[in-house]
Amino acid sequence: MPSMLAGCTPWPEEFVDRYWAAGHWRGNTLDNLLRGWAQQYGPRTALVHGGGTRITYAGLNRRVDRMAAGFRLRGLRPGQRAVVQLPNVPEFVTTVFALMRIGAVPVLCPVSHRASEVAHVVRITEAVGYVGPSTYRGFDHTAMAADIAAQGPFLRRVFTFEAPGESSPNGGFSTDPAGCHYFPLGSLDSPPGPTPAQSADQVAFFLLSGAATEAPRLVPRTHNDYAYQARAAAELVSLTEKDVYLAALPVESSLAFGCPGIVGTLSVGGTVVLAENPDPAECLAAIARERVTITSVTPSVAQDWLDVLPTAQADLSSLRLVQVGGAAPLPRATAERMGPELGCRLQQVFGMAEGLLTLTRPTDPDGTVLTAQGRPLSPDDEIRIVDADGKDVPDGESGELLARGPYTLRGYYRAPDHNARSFTADGYFRTGALARRTPEGNLVVTGPLTGTAAGPGRSRLRRAAGPWPGTC
């Protein structure tokens, strides 16, 4: 097996063999999977944005090919990193797949992040590229990128996304005194050429840790592990080519991107509808217009949608499943309203950019769906709930949730000191979440740990008042 990107922690060989033997890892890169989906579902609609943009599978793959050639023509090379900071627009999907197609590594960054977070990400990843809006909701992303480029030796190519009707001085083509080159993202349209051979064991992209109290940590996701996660999640919720998924949460969040999200929906030939705002007016109208069947929201967004339903003039009869997960538990009162008022099934989810994904099942009784975050996605997910001394606690008792498995990282990128605190000696990831396991095997995640450090003698586990870290 080729070595992973320097600074990443690979799975031990015995686990690699186990996940291959189980059929979880299949050796296909995400961008190559897109080629196959385009061949299989060519004329079907892959992406929808707003009232007018509709892109077929064949058209999506063609755009990815031509954008990839454009990135290569403008100097991006295999193994180099590029920060992608885009809203929920089709260009996010084409950019991420185009970068992967040339062997570059996208770093998926929330569009809400500002200079301090983005500069940190550029510095840690040594990103040579940045893809972001020229301006978005009043913030000048291009000026931010220019300031970051002037501070250090890495960032040298900025690709600016212009919304319809926008334009930049000099057509968006320029070079600044620091030697950073600026190109309109829309100019990346070149005849496709040969693409480099790639290994599915390599890092496909980076996600950012959901912990909001410190500089974001980089989560490496390989082609093998993420393709498995999205495929298994799609199977669990019985996704088919007839499904329409509404990406209402930010596209770079793992819940929207691959739980099953965008990648899982594309894998079965379904349609992805991209909404730039989870605002109920926009999303409920999109559900009615596009006959959306499945979506993912946070508890607060779910509450907002429920609050406007009495006055909303939207036909939601197509909706069959709403996933709810995020950085706070879903209140029981809100959970009880979801099914009757939205006319669909509720699925509770606990997910992390780092990997672990637990979900209630469509066949679970209402009592489980209303109160628990379900069971792990994979039969090879290994879960432990431990006390402050690292000893397993009985079912029903709260403790720290530990996990390892075929899509859970073994180490953050270039973070050896943090990894020493975040992983046990035998490779379990310390999620930072406080949880208990029911006799039926479901997890109830109740909050974050506070005042803890790795190893024996840690502070007593206790429940904190705020949201838990790391959720996707």
Buried (B, 14 or more C-beta within 10 A) or exposed (E): EEEBBEBBBBBEEEBBEBBBEEEBBBEBBBBBBBBEBBEEBBEBBBBBBBEEEBBBBBBBBBBBBBBBBBBBBBEBEBBBBBBBBBBBBBBBBBBBBBBBBBBBBBBBBBBEBEBEBBBBBBBBBBBBBBBBBBBBEEEEBBEBBBBBBEBEEBBBBBBBBBEEEEEBEEEBEBEEEBEBBBBBBBBBEBEBEEBEEBBBBBBBBBBBBBBEEEBBBBBBBBBBBBBBBBBBBBBBBEBEEEBBBBBBBBBBBBBBBBBBBBBBBBBBBBBBBBBBEBBBEBBBBBBBEBBBBBBBBBBBBBBBBBEEBEEBEBEBEBBBBBBBBBBBBBEEEBBEBBBEEBEBBBBBBBBBBBBBBBBBBEEBEEEBBBBBBBBBBBEBBBBBBBBBEBEEBEEEEBBBBBBBBBBBBBBBBBBEEBBEEBBBEEBBBBBBBBBBBBEEEBBBBBBBBBEBEBEEEBEEBBEBEEBBBBBB
